[in-house]
Amino acid sequence: MKLQFVGSLKSIGSKKVPLVSSRCGYLPIVRHLSSPSYAERQWFGITGTRKLGHHSYAIVLARDAGIQLEFSVLQPRPSRHPVGPNSNPFIPGAPRLRKVLIMKLTPGKLAGLKAVSNNRGVIAAAAMDQRGSLKKALGTYATDAGLEEFKINVSEVLTKHASAILLDPEWGLPAAKRRAKGSGLLLAYEKTGYDKTLPGRLPDLLDVWSVKRLKEAGGDCVKILLYYTIFDDKKINDLKHAWTERIGDECKANDIPFFLELVGYKEGVDEKGAEYAKLKPEVVAKSMEEFTKDRYGVDVLKVEIPVNLQFVEGAKSFKGTKAYTKKEALDHYRAAAGATNKPFIYLSAGVSNPEFIEDLEFAAEAGVKFNGVLCGRATWKDGIPIFAEKGAAAFRAWLEDEGVKNIGNVNNALKAATPWYSIYEV
C-alpha cells in the first residue's frame, strides 16, 4: 500500500491530528508502539512514527497482503503509557478502525452484484418484497391479482430510477418482468413474518423455492430477512446461525450473491419507543459484527440505521424525548460501520421519506462508507391508501409524481455512498 504523508493537520474536535494518504483514504498517525502489543496485533502493523507535541504516534498500515485500514480518530497518549490487552486506544465513542479485507468474488457473485449496482458501484435499489403487511393494507384489493398489480406499478415506475428492485417470488415475478431495462433483480427467499406462537421470531424459507430456483427465475441476488438480537437465548441464536450458514452455502453452490437483512428487536420492548432506541445501536453493531464472519457466506449486509432519529436531540426528526445527542448518534453510526468489513447498505424500515433522507445525511456527516440502500416504504408507502381507495390508475399517477420525487431524494442522498468495488477488488 502506498503511503504519502500529508503535511497539513486536520482538526478533529479540539484535536489536531496528522494524516497520511493511502488508497483507502486518510489514516491518522496514532500512538507509537515500540514493541509488539495488543493494538499492534489487532491492527496488523506499524510502518513509521512521528512526533506531535508531547505525544509519540505511529502510522498504522497493513503488513498482510490484501488488508486495508480505514481511518478513525485514535486517542493520543504519552508514549510512557503502555497499551495492554484490556486498554482502549480510541477516543471514547469513536469507532474502531474498520478492517477491510480485499476479497475476490467468484464470477457469478461478481456478475450478480454488478447487475444490482449503478455505474458508480453503489446499490441504489428499490424494495417491494412486502407481503403480509401490504396485503392487510390493501383493503378490497388484498387479492393475488391486487398484490401483483401493486408490485407491477411500483416496478414499472420506480425501476427507471433504481439500480435494481427487490421482489418476492410469490406475487412479484410478474413485476420482475416489467422492470426497466438495466435494472437488476433481487429475490426474497424467506416467508413473510414469523410465527408469533414461538419464542425468538424464528425464520422460515418459502416451501417451493430454493436458491437454484430463484436464480432460474431471473434473480441476480438472493435476499434473506433475519430477525436477530443479542438479547435472545443462546439456543435461539444458534438456530439462526446454523440456518444462515445453510443459506450461505446454498448461495455459494449456486454462485449467486447473498444479501442478509438484519432486523433487531428485544422481546417485550416496543421497537419504536425510547427504551429500544437506547438499545438499538448495540443491537445493530453486534449483529453486523456476528454476520460478517466468513462462516455465514454473506456478501452484502442490509442493515438498519443504528439510531432512531426521532430520539436524537438536534435532529429534524426529533420528537421531544432524548435517547442520544447528535454527537452520540454520529458515533453510533461510526461504531456500527466499524463492526464489519463487508459491504453494507441501509434499509428504510418504514420511516417517512424525509426521515430516511435525514438518516442518510447523518451517515454522510459521520463519514460512514456505506454502499447504498434497499429502500421500500420510504418511497411508495404513502400511495397505499390511494391504491386501496381509488385503484391502480390513481396509484400509478401518484407514483409517477410523488413516488419519483421520493426516489429522487434518495438518489440525491446516495451521492455520499461509497462503491463496493474496493472491498471486492473490482
Contacts in CASP RR format, 6 or more apart in sequence:
PFRMAT RR
TARGET T0000
AUTHOR 0000-0000-0000
METHOD contacts of the structure
MODEL  1
MKLQFVGSLKSIGSKKVPLVSSRCGYLPIVRHLSSPSYAERQWFGITGTR
KLGHHSYAIVLARDAGIQLEFSVLQPRPSRHPVGPNSNPFIPGAPRLRKV
LIMKLTPGKLAGLKAVSNNRGVIAAAAMDQRGSLKKALGTYATDAGLEEF
KINVSEVLTKHASAILLDPEWGLPAAKRRAKGSGLLLAYEKTGYDKTLPG
RLPDLLDVWSVKRLKEAGGDCVKILLYYTIFDDKKINDLKHAWTERIGDE
CKANDIPFFLELVGYKEGVDEKGAEYAKLKPEVVAKSMEEFTKDRYGVDV
LKVEIPVNLQFVEGAKSFKGTKAYTKKEALDHYRAAAGATNKPFIYLSAG
VSNPEFIEDLEFAAEAGVKFNGVLCGRATWKDGIPIFAEKGAAAFRAWLE
DEGVKNIGNVNNALKAATPWYSIYEV
1 22 0 8 1.000
1 23 0 8 1.000
1 24 0 8 1.000
1 61 0 8 1.000
1 62 0 8 1.000
1 68 0 8 1.000
2 22 0 8 1.000
2 23 0 8 1.000
3 20 0 8 1.000
3 21 0 8 1.000
3 22 0 8 1.000
3 47 0 8 1.000
3 59 0 8 1.000
3 61 0 8 1.000
4 20 0 8 1.000
4 21 0 8 1.000
4 22 0 8 1.000
5 18 0 8 1.000
5 20 0 8 1.000
5 21 0 8 1.000
5 50 0 8 1.000
6 18 0 8 1.000
6 19 0 8 1.000
6 20 0 8 1.000
6 21 0 8 1.000
6 26 0 8 1.000
7 18 0 8 1.000
9 16 0 8 1.000
9 17 0 8 1.000
9 18 0 8 1.000
9 19 0 8 1.000
10 16 0 8 1.000
10 17 0 8 1.000
10 18 0 8 1.000
10 19 0 8 1.000
10 26 0 8 1.000
11 17 0 8 1.000
12 73 0 8 1.000
15 73 0 8 1.000
15 76 0 8 1.000
16 52 0 8 1.000
17 28 0 8 1.000
17 29 0 8 1.000
17 73 0 8 1.000
17 76 0 8 1.000
18 28 0 8 1.000
18 29 0 8 1.000
18 50 0 8 1.000
18 52 0 8 1.000
18 57 0 8 1.000
19 26 0 8 1.000
19 27 0 8 1.000
19 28 0 8 1.000
19 29 0 8 1.000
19 71 0 8 1.000
20 26 0 8 1.000
20 27 0 8 1.000
20 28 0 8 1.000
20 29 0 8 1.000
20 59 0 8 1.000
21 27 0 8 1.000
22 61 0 8 1.000
22 68 0 8 1.000
23 68 0 8 1.000
23 422 0 8 1.000
24 68 0 8 1.000
24 69 0 8 1.000
24 70 0 8 1.000
24 71 0 8 1.000
24 100 0 8 1.000
24 422 0 8 1.000
25 70 0 8 1.000
25 71 0 8 1.000
26 71 0 8 1.000
27 59 0 8 1.000
27 60 0 8 1.000
27 61 0 8 1.000
27 69 0 8 1.000
27 70 0 8 1.000
27 71 0 8 1.000
28 71 0 8 1.000
28 72 0 8 1.000
28 73 0 8 1.000
28 74 0 8 1.000
29 50 0 8 1.000
29 52 0 8 1.000
29 57 0 8 1.000
29 58 0 8 1.000
29 59 0 8 1.000
30 57 0 8 1.000
30 58 0 8 1.000
30 59 0 8 1.000
30 60 0 8 1.000
30 74 0 8 1.000
30 76 0 8 1.000
30 89 0 8 1.000
31 39 0 8 1.000
31 55 0 8 1.000
31 56 0 8 1.000
31 57 0 8 1.000
31 58 0 8 1.000
31 74 0 8 1.000
31 75 0 8 1.000
31 76 0 8 1.000
31 77 0 8 1.000
31 79 0 8 1.000
31 83 0 8 1.000
31 89 0 8 1.000
32 46 0 8 1.000
32 49 0 8 1.000
32 56 0 8 1.000
32 57 0 8 1.000
32 58 0 8 1.000
32 79 0 8 1.000
33 39 0 8 1.000
33 40 0 8 1.000
33 46 0 8 1.000
33 58 0 8 1.000
33 83 0 8 1.000
34 79 0 8 1.000
37 82 0 8 1.000
37 83 0 8 1.000
37 84 0 8 1.000
38 83 0 8 1.000
38 84 0 8 1.000
38 85 0 8 1.000
38 87 0 8 1.000
39 83 0 8 1.000
39 89 0 8 1.000
40 46 0 8 1.000
43 60 0 8 1.000
43 69 0 8 1.000
43 97 0 8 1.000
43 99 0 8 1.000
44 60 0 8 1.000
44 61 0 8 1.000
44 62 0 8 1.000
44 63 0 8 1.000
44 64 0 8 1.000
44 67 0 8 1.000
44 69 0 8 1.000
44 99 0 8 1.000
45 60 0 8 1.000
45 61 0 8 1.000
45 62 0 8 1.000
45 63 0 8 1.000
46 58 0 8 1.000
46 59 0 8 1.000
46 60 0 8 1.000
46 61 0 8 1.000
47 58 0 8 1.000
47 59 0 8 1.000
47 60 0 8 1.000
47 61 0 8 1.000
47 63 0 8 1.000
48 58 0 8 1.000
48 59 0 8 1.000
49 56 0 8 1.000
49 57 0 8 1.000
49 58 0 8 1.000
49 59 0 8 1.000
50 57 0 8 1.000
50 59 0 8 1.000
51 57 0 8 1.000
52 76 0 8 1.000
54 78 0 8 1.000
55 76 0 8 1.000
55 77 0 8 1.000
55 78 0 8 1.000
55 79 0 8 1.000
56 78 0 8 1.000
56 79 0 8 1.000
57 76 0 8 1.000
60 69 0 8 1.000
60 97 0 8 1.000
61 69 0 8 1.000
62 68 0 8 1.000
62 69 0 8 1.000
66 101 0 8 1.000
66 102 0 8 1.000
67 99 0 8 1.000
67 100 0 8 1.000
67 101 0 8 1.000
67 102 0 8 1.000
68 99 0 8 1.000
68 100 0 8 1.000
68 102 0 8 1.000
68 422 0 8 1.000
69 97 0 8 1.000
69 98 0 8 1.000
69 99 0 8 1.000
69 100 0 8 1.000
70 97 0 8 1.000
70 98 0 8 1.000
70 100 0 8 1.000
70 369 0 8 1.000
71 97 0 8 1.000
72 90 0 8 1.000
72 94 0 8 1.000
72 95 0 8 1.000
72 96 0 8 1.000
72 97 0 8 1.000
72 98 0 8 1.000
72 334 0 8 1.000
72 338 0 8 1.000
73 90 0 8 1.000
73 91 0 8 1.000
73 94 0 8 1.000
74 89 0 8 1.000
74 90 0 8 1.000
74 91 0 8 1.000
74 94 0 8 1.000
74 97 0 8 1.000
75 88 0 8 1.000
75 89 0 8 1.000
75 90 0 8 1.000
75 91 0 8 1.000
75 94 0 8 1.000
77 83 0 8 1.000
77 89 0 8 1.000
83 89 0 8 1.000
90 96 0 8 1.000
93 328 0 8 1.000
93 331 0 8 1.000
93 335 0 8 1.000
94 331 0 8 1.000
94 334 0 8 1.000
95 331 0 8 1.000
95 334 0 8 1.000
95 335 0 8 1.000
95 337 0 8 1.000
95 338 0 8 1.000
96 335 0 8 1.000
96 338 0 8 1.000
96 339 0 8 1.000
97 338 0 8 1.000
98 337 0 8 1.000
98 338 0 8 1.000
98 340 0 8 1.000
98 341 0 8 1.000
98 369 0 8 1.000
99 341 0 8 1.000
100 341 0 8 1.000
100 422 0 8 1.000
100 423 0 8 1.000
101 341 0 8 1.000
101 423 0 8 1.000
102 422 0 8 1.000
102 423 0 8 1.000
102 424 0 8 1.000
102 425 0 8 1.000
103 423 0 8 1.000
103 424 0 8 1.000
103 425 0 8 1.000
104 424 0 8 1.000
104 425 0 8 1.000
105 113 0 8 1.000
105 299 0 8 1.000
105 424 0 8 1.000
105 426 0 8 1.000
106 252 0 8 1.000
106 255 0 8 1.000
107 255 0 8 1.000
108 255 0 8 1.000
108 256 0 8 1.000
108 257 0 8 1.000
109 255 0 8 1.000
109 256 0 8 1.000
109 257 0 8 1.000
109 299 0 8 1.000
110 424 0 8 1.000
110 426 0 8 1.000
111 220 0 8 1.000
112 220 0 8 1.000
112 221 0 8 1.000
112 256 0 8 1.000
112 257 0 8 1.000
113 221 0 8 1.000
113 257 0 8 1.000
113 299 0 8 1.000
113 300 0 8 1.000
113 420 0 8 1.000
113 424 0 8 1.000
114 121 0 8 1.000
114 426 0 8 1.000
115 164 0 8 1.000
115 184 0 8 1.000
115 185 0 8 1.000
115 220 0 8 1.000
115 221 0 8 1.000
116 123 0 8 1.000
116 125 0 8 1.000
116 163 0 8 1.000
116 164 0 8 1.000
116 184 0 8 1.000
116 185 0 8 1.000
116 186 0 8 1.000
116 220 0 8 1.000
116 221 0 8 1.000
116 257 0 8 1.000
117 123 0 8 1.000
117 124 0 8 1.000
117 163 0 8 1.000
117 164 0 8 1.000
117 419 0 8 1.000
117 420 0 8 1.000
118 124 0 8 1.000
118 163 0 8 1.000
120 417 0 8 1.000
120 419 0 8 1.000
121 371 0 8 1.000
121 419 0 8 1.000
121 420 0 8 1.000
121 421 0 8 1.000
122 163 0 8 1.000
122 371 0 8 1.000
122 372 0 8 1.000
122 414 0 8 1.000
122 417 0 8 1.000
122 418 0 8 1.000
122 419 0 8 1.000
122 420 0 8 1.000
123 163 0 8 1.000
123 164 0 8 1.000
123 300 0 8 1.000
123 343 0 8 1.000
123 345 0 8 1.000
123 371 0 8 1.000
123 372 0 8 1.000
123 373 0 8 1.000
123 374 0 8 1.000
123 420 0 8 1.000
124 162 0 8 1.000
124 163 0 8 1.000
124 164 0 8 1.000
124 372 0 8 1.000
124 373 0 8 1.000
124 410 0 8 1.000
124 411 0 8 1.000
124 414 0 8 1.000
124 417 0 8 1.000
125 162 0 8 1.000
125 163 0 8 1.000
125 164 0 8 1.000
125 165 0 8 1.000
125 166 0 8 1.000
125 184 0 8 1.000
125 186 0 8 1.000
125 345 0 8 1.000
125 372 0 8 1.000
125 373 0 8 1.000
125 374 0 8 1.000
125 375 0 8 1.000
126 154 0 8 1.000
126 158 0 8 1.000
126 159 0 8 1.000
126 162 0 8 1.000
126 164 0 8 1.000
126 165 0 8 1.000
126 166 0 8 1.000
126 374 0 8 1.000
126 375 0 8 1.000
126 376 0 8 1.000
126 379 0 8 1.000
126 407 0 8 1.000
127 165 0 8 1.000
127 166 0 8 1.000
127 347 0 8 1.000
127 348 0 8 1.000
127 374 0 8 1.000
127 375 0 8 1.000
127 376 0 8 1.000
127 377 0 8 1.000
128 151 0 8 1.000
128 154 0 8 1.000
128 155 0 8 1.000
128 158 0 8 1.000
128 165 0 8 1.000
128 166 0 8 1.000
128 167 0 8 1.000
128 172 0 8 1.000
128 175 0 8 1.000
128 376 0 8 1.000
128 380 0 8 1.000
129 166 0 8 1.000
129 167 0 8 1.000
129 168 0 8 1.000
129 172 0 8 1.000
129 188 0 8 1.000
129 223 0 8 1.000
130 192 0 8 1.000
130 376 0 8 1.000
130 377 0 8 1.000
131 147 0 8 1.000
131 168 0 8 1.000
131 170 0 8 1.000
131 171 0 8 1.000
131 192 0 8 1.000
132 192 0 8 1.000
132 193 0 8 1.000
133 192 0 8 1.000
134 147 0 8 1.000
134 150 0 8 1.000
134 384 0 8 1.000
135 142 0 8 1.000
135 147 0 8 1.000
136 142 0 8 1.000
137 384 0 8 1.000
137 385 0 8 1.000
137 388 0 8 1.000
138 146 0 8 1.000
138 147 0 8 1.000
138 150 0 8 1.000
138 384 0 8 1.000
138 387 0 8 1.000
138 388 0 8 1.000
139 388 0 8 1.000
140 388 0 8 1.000
141 149 0 8 1.000
141 150 0 8 1.000
141 387 0 8 1.000
141 388 0 8 1.000
141 391 0 8 1.000
144 171 0 8 1.000
147 171 0 8 1.000
147 172 0 8 1.000
148 171 0 8 1.000
148 172 0 8 1.000
148 174 0 8 1.000
148 175 0 8 1.000
149 392 0 8 1.000
150 387 0 8 1.000
150 392 0 8 1.000
150 395 0 8 1.000
151 167 0 8 1.000
151 171 0 8 1.000
151 172 0 8 1.000
151 174 0 8 1.000
151 175 0 8 1.000
152 174 0 8 1.000
152 175 0 8 1.000
152 178 0 8 1.000
153 387 0 8 1.000
153 392 0 8 1.000
153 395 0 8 1.000
153 396 0 8 1.000
153 399 0 8 1.000
154 165 0 8 1.000
154 175 0 8 1.000
154 380 0 8 1.000
154 399 0 8 1.000
155 165 0 8 1.000
155 167 0 8 1.000
155 172 0 8 1.000
155 175 0 8 1.000
155 176 0 8 1.000
155 178 0 8 1.000
155 179 0 8 1.000
156 175 0 8 1.000
156 178 0 8 1.000
156 179 0 8 1.000
156 180 0 8 1.000
156 396 0 8 1.000
157 396 0 8 1.000
157 399 0 8 1.000
157 400 0 8 1.000
157 403 0 8 1.000
157 404 0 8 1.000
158 165 0 8 1.000
158 379 0 8 1.000
158 380 0 8 1.000
158 399 0 8 1.000
158 403 0 8 1.000
158 404 0 8 1.000
158 407 0 8 1.000
159 165 0 8 1.000
159 179 0 8 1.000
159 180 0 8 1.000
159 183 0 8 1.000
159 184 0 8 1.000
160 180 0 8 1.000
160 183 0 8 1.000
161 404 0 8 1.000
161 407 0 8 1.000
161 408 0 8 1.000
161 411 0 8 1.000
162 180 0 8 1.000
162 183 0 8 1.000
162 407 0 8 1.000
163 183 0 8 1.000
163 184 0 8 1.000
164 183 0 8 1.000
164 184 0 8 1.000
164 185 0 8 1.000
164 186 0 8 1.000
164 220 0 8 1.000
164 221 0 8 1.000
165 175 0 8 1.000
165 176 0 8 1.000
165 179 0 8 1.000
165 183 0 8 1.000
165 184 0 8 1.000
165 185 0 8 1.000
165 186 0 8 1.000
166 186 0 8 1.000
166 187 0 8 1.000
166 188 0 8 1.000
166 223 0 8 1.000
166 374 0 8 1.000
167 173 0 8 1.000
167 175 0 8 1.000
167 176 0 8 1.000
167 185 0 8 1.000
167 186 0 8 1.000
167 187 0 8 1.000
167 188 0 8 1.000
168 187 0 8 1.000
168 188 0 8 1.000
168 192 0 8 1.000
169 187 0 8 1.000
169 188 0 8 1.000
169 206 0 8 1.000
169 209 0 8 1.000
169 213 0 8 1.000
169 214 0 8 1.000
169 217 0 8 1.000
170 206 0 8 1.000
173 217 0 8 1.000
176 185 0 8 1.000
176 187 0 8 1.000
176 217 0 8 1.000
176 218 0 8 1.000
176 219 0 8 1.000
179 185 0 8 1.000
184 220 0 8 1.000
185 218 0 8 1.000
185 219 0 8 1.000
185 220 0 8 1.000
185 221 0 8 1.000
186 219 0 8 1.000
186 220 0 8 1.000
186 221 0 8 1.000
186 222 0 8 1.000
186 223 0 8 1.000
186 259 0 8 1.000
186 374 0 8 1.000
187 214 0 8 1.000
187 217 0 8 1.000
187 218 0 8 1.000
187 219 0 8 1.000
187 221 0 8 1.000
187 222 0 8 1.000
187 223 0 8 1.000
188 223 0 8 1.000
188 224 0 8 1.000
188 225 0 8 1.000
189 205 0 8 1.000
189 206 0 8 1.000
189 209 0 8 1.000
189 211 0 8 1.000
189 214 0 8 1.000
189 222 0 8 1.000
189 223 0 8 1.000
189 224 0 8 1.000
189 247 0 8 1.000
190 203 0 8 1.000
190 204 0 8 1.000
190 205 0 8 1.000
190 206 0 8 1.000
190 224 0 8 1.000
190 225 0 8 1.000
190 226 0 8 1.000
191 203 0 8 1.000
191 204 0 8 1.000
191 205 0 8 1.000
191 206 0 8 1.000
194 200 0 8 1.000
194 201 0 8 1.000
194 202 0 8 1.000
194 203 0 8 1.000
194 204 0 8 1.000
194 227 0 8 1.000
195 202 0 8 1.000
195 204 0 8 1.000
199 233 0 8 1.000
199 236 0 8 1.000
199 267 0 8 1.000
200 227 0 8 1.000
200 232 0 8 1.000
200 236 0 8 1.000
200 267 0 8 1.000
201 227 0 8 1.000
201 265 0 8 1.000
202 236 0 8 1.000
202 239 0 8 1.000
202 240 0 8 1.000
203 224 0 8 1.000
203 225 0 8 1.000
203 226 0 8 1.000
203 227 0 8 1.000
203 240 0 8 1.000
203 243 0 8 1.000
205 247 0 8 1.000
210 250 0 8 1.000
211 222 0 8 1.000
211 247 0 8 1.000
211 250 0 8 1.000
211 251 0 8 1.000
211 253 0 8 1.000
211 254 0 8 1.000
211 256 0 8 1.000
212 254 0 8 1.000
214 222 0 8 1.000
214 256 0 8 1.000
215 222 0 8 1.000
215 254 0 8 1.000
215 256 0 8 1.000
219 256 0 8 1.000
220 256 0 8 1.000
220 257 0 8 1.000
221 256 0 8 1.000
221 257 0 8 1.000
221 258 0 8 1.000
221 259 0 8 1.000
221 299 0 8 1.000
221 300 0 8 1.000
222 247 0 8 1.000
222 251 0 8 1.000
222 256 0 8 1.000
222 257 0 8 1.000
222 258 0 8 1.000
222 259 0 8 1.000
223 259 0 8 1.000
223 260 0 8 1.000
223 261 0 8 1.000
223 302 0 8 1.000
223 374 0 8 1.000
224 244 0 8 1.000
224 247 0 8 1.000
224 258 0 8 1.000
224 259 0 8 1.000
224 260 0 8 1.000
224 261 0 8 1.000
225 261 0 8 1.000
225 263 0 8 1.000
226 240 0 8 1.000
226 243 0 8 1.000
226 244 0 8 1.000
226 260 0 8 1.000
226 261 0 8 1.000
226 262 0 8 1.000
226 263 0 8 1.000
227 263 0 8 1.000
227 264 0 8 1.000
227 265 0 8 1.000
228 237 0 8 1.000
228 240 0 8 1.000
228 262 0 8 1.000
228 263 0 8 1.000
228 264 0 8 1.000
228 287 0 8 1.000
228 290 0 8 1.000
228 291 0 8 1.000
229 264 0 8 1.000
229 265 0 8 1.000
229 266 0 8 1.000
229 267 0 8 1.000
229 283 0 8 1.000
229 287 0 8 1.000
230 282 0 8 1.000
230 283 0 8 1.000
230 286 0 8 1.000
230 287 0 8 1.000
231 266 0 8 1.000
231 267 0 8 1.000
231 279 0 8 1.000
231 283 0 8 1.000
232 267 0 8 1.000
241 290 0 8 1.000
241 296 0 8 1.000
244 260 0 8 1.000
244 291 0 8 1.000
244 296 0 8 1.000
244 298 0 8 1.000
245 295 0 8 1.000
245 296 0 8 1.000
245 297 0 8 1.000
247 258 0 8 1.000
248 258 0 8 1.000
248 296 0 8 1.000
248 297 0 8 1.000
248 298 0 8 1.000
249 297 0 8 1.000
251 257 0 8 1.000
251 258 0 8 1.000
251 297 0 8 1.000
251 299 0 8 1.000
252 258 0 8 1.000
252 297 0 8 1.000
257 299 0 8 1.000
257 300 0 8 1.000
258 297 0 8 1.000
258 298 0 8 1.000
258 299 0 8 1.000
258 300 0 8 1.000
259 298 0 8 1.000
259 299 0 8 1.000
259 300 0 8 1.000
259 301 0 8 1.000
259 302 0 8 1.000
259 374 0 8 1.000
260 291 0 8 1.000
260 296 0 8 1.000
260 298 0 8 1.000
260 300 0 8 1.000
260 301 0 8 1.000
260 302 0 8 1.000
261 302 0 8 1.000
261 303 0 8 1.000
261 347 0 8 1.000
261 374 0 8 1.000
262 284 0 8 1.000
262 287 0 8 1.000
262 288 0 8 1.000
262 291 0 8 1.000
262 301 0 8 1.000
262 302 0 8 1.000
262 303 0 8 1.000
262 304 0 8 1.000
263 304 0 8 1.000
263 347 0 8 1.000
263 349 0 8 1.000
264 271 0 8 1.000
264 280 0 8 1.000
264 283 0 8 1.000
264 284 0 8 1.000
264 287 0 8 1.000
264 304 0 8 1.000
265 271 0 8 1.000
265 276 0 8 1.000
265 283 0 8 1.000
266 276 0 8 1.000
266 279 0 8 1.000
266 283 0 8 1.000
269 275 0 8 1.000
269 276 0 8 1.000
269 279 0 8 1.000
270 276 0 8 1.000
272 308 0 8 1.000
273 308 0 8 1.000
273 311 0 8 1.000
274 311 0 8 1.000
274 321 0 8 1.000
274 323 0 8 1.000
276 308 0 8 1.000
277 307 0 8 1.000
277 308 0 8 1.000
277 310 0 8 1.000
277 311 0 8 1.000
277 323 0 8 1.000
277 324 0 8 1.000
278 323 0 8 1.000
278 324 0 8 1.000
280 304 0 8 1.000
280 306 0 8 1.000
280 307 0 8 1.000
280 308 0 8 1.000
281 306 0 8 1.000
281 307 0 8 1.000
281 324 0 8 1.000
281 332 0 8 1.000
281 335 0 8 1.000
281 336 0 8 1.000
284 303 0 8 1.000
284 304 0 8 1.000
284 305 0 8 1.000
284 306 0 8 1.000
284 336 0 8 1.000
285 306 0 8 1.000
285 332 0 8 1.000
285 335 0 8 1.000
285 336 0 8 1.000
285 338 0 8 1.000
285 339 0 8 1.000
286 339 0 8 1.000
287 303 0 8 1.000
288 301 0 8 1.000
288 303 0 8 1.000
288 336 0 8 1.000
288 339 0 8 1.000
288 340 0 8 1.000
288 344 0 8 1.000
289 339 0 8 1.000
289 340 0 8 1.000
291 298 0 8 1.000
291 301 0 8 1.000
292 298 0 8 1.000
292 301 0 8 1.000
292 339 0 8 1.000
292 340 0 8 1.000
292 341 0 8 1.000
292 342 0 8 1.000
298 342 0 8 1.000
299 342 0 8 1.000
299 343 0 8 1.000
300 342 0 8 1.000
300 343 0 8 1.000
300 344 0 8 1.000
300 345 0 8 1.000
300 371 0 8 1.000
300 420 0 8 1.000
301 340 0 8 1.000
301 342 0 8 1.000
301 343 0 8 1.000
301 344 0 8 1.000
301 345 0 8 1.000
302 344 0 8 1.000
302 345 0 8 1.000
302 346 0 8 1.000
302 347 0 8 1.000
302 374 0 8 1.000
303 336 0 8 1.000
303 344 0 8 1.000
303 345 0 8 1.000
303 346 0 8 1.000
303 347 0 8 1.000
304 346 0 8 1.000
304 347 0 8 1.000
304 349 0 8 1.000
305 333 0 8 1.000
305 346 0 8 1.000
305 349 0 8 1.000
305 359 0 8 1.000
305 362 0 8 1.000
305 363 0 8 1.000
306 332 0 8 1.000
306 333 0 8 1.000
306 335 0 8 1.000
306 336 0 8 1.000
307 323 0 8 1.000
307 324 0 8 1.000
307 329 0 8 1.000
307 332 0 8 1.000
307 333 0 8 1.000
307 362 0 8 1.000
308 323 0 8 1.000
309 315 0 8 1.000
309 316 0 8 1.000
309 317 0 8 1.000
309 318 0 8 1.000
309 329 0 8 1.000
309 351 0 8 1.000
309 355 0 8 1.000
309 358 0 8 1.000
309 359 0 8 1.000
309 362 0 8 1.000
310 317 0 8 1.000
310 318 0 8 1.000
310 319 0 8 1.000
310 355 0 8 1.000
311 318 0 8 1.000
311 319 0 8 1.000
311 320 0 8 1.000
311 321 0 8 1.000
311 322 0 8 1.000
311 323 0 8 1.000
311 324 0 8 1.000
312 318 0 8 1.000
312 322 0 8 1.000
312 323 0 8 1.000
312 324 0 8 1.000
312 325 0 8 1.000
312 326 0 8 1.000
312 329 0 8 1.000
312 362 0 8 1.000
313 320 0 8 1.000
313 322 0 8 1.000
313 324 0 8 1.000
313 325 0 8 1.000
313 326 0 8 1.000
314 325 0 8 1.000
314 326 0 8 1.000
315 326 0 8 1.000
315 329 0 8 1.000
315 358 0 8 1.000
315 362 0 8 1.000
316 354 0 8 1.000
316 358 0 8 1.000
317 354 0 8 1.000
317 355 0 8 1.000
317 358 0 8 1.000
324 332 0 8 1.000
329 362 0 8 1.000
330 362 0 8 1.000
330 365 0 8 1.000
330 366 0 8 1.000
331 366 0 8 1.000
333 362 0 8 1.000
333 363 0 8 1.000
333 366 0 8 1.000
333 367 0 8 1.000
333 368 0 8 1.000
334 366 0 8 1.000
334 367 0 8 1.000
334 368 0 8 1.000
337 344 0 8 1.000
337 366 0 8 1.000
337 368 0 8 1.000
337 369 0 8 1.000
337 370 0 8 1.000
341 423 0 8 1.000
342 423 0 8 1.000
343 371 0 8 1.000
343 420 0 8 1.000
343 423 0 8 1.000
343 424 0 8 1.000
344 370 0 8 1.000
344 371 0 8 1.000
345 370 0 8 1.000
345 371 0 8 1.000
345 372 0 8 1.000
345 373 0 8 1.000
345 374 0 8 1.000
346 359 0 8 1.000
346 360 0 8 1.000
346 363 0 8 1.000
346 370 0 8 1.000
346 372 0 8 1.000
346 373 0 8 1.000
346 374 0 8 1.000
346 375 0 8 1.000
347 373 0 8 1.000
347 374 0 8 1.000
347 375 0 8 1.000
347 376 0 8 1.000
348 356 0 8 1.000
348 359 0 8 1.000
348 373 0 8 1.000
348 375 0 8 1.000
348 376 0 8 1.000
348 377 0 8 1.000
348 378 0 8 1.000
348 379 0 8 1.000
349 377 0 8 1.000
350 356 0 8 1.000
350 376 0 8 1.000
350 377 0 8 1.000
350 378 0 8 1.000
350 381 0 8 1.000
351 359 0 8 1.000
351 377 0 8 1.000
351 378 0 8 1.000
352 378 0 8 1.000
353 378 0 8 1.000
353 379 0 8 1.000
353 382 0 8 1.000
353 406 0 8 1.000
353 409 0 8 1.000
353 410 0 8 1.000
355 378 0 8 1.000
356 375 0 8 1.000
356 378 0 8 1.000
356 410 0 8 1.000
357 409 0 8 1.000
357 410 0 8 1.000
357 413 0 8 1.000
360 373 0 8 1.000
360 410 0 8 1.000
360 413 0 8 1.000
360 414 0 8 1.000
360 416 0 8 1.000
361 413 0 8 1.000
361 416 0 8 1.000
363 370 0 8 1.000
363 416 0 8 1.000
364 413 0 8 1.000
364 416 0 8 1.000
367 416 0 8 1.000
369 418 0 8 1.000
370 416 0 8 1.000
370 417 0 8 1.000
370 418 0 8 1.000
371 417 0 8 1.000
371 418 0 8 1.000
371 419 0 8 1.000
371 420 0 8 1.000
371 423 0 8 1.000
372 414 0 8 1.000
372 417 0 8 1.000
373 410 0 8 1.000
373 414 0 8 1.000
373 417 0 8 1.000
375 407 0 8 1.000
375 410 0 8 1.000
378 406 0 8 1.000
378 410 0 8 1.000
379 403 0 8 1.000
379 406 0 8 1.000
379 407 0 8 1.000
379 410 0 8 1.000
380 399 0 8 1.000
380 403 0 8 1.000
380 406 0 8 1.000
382 398 0 8 1.000
382 402 0 8 1.000
383 395 0 8 1.000
383 398 0 8 1.000
383 399 0 8 1.000
383 402 0 8 1.000
383 403 0 8 1.000
386 394 0 8 1.000
386 395 0 8 1.000
386 398 0 8 1.000
387 394 0 8 1.000
387 395 0 8 1.000
420 426 0 8 1.000
END
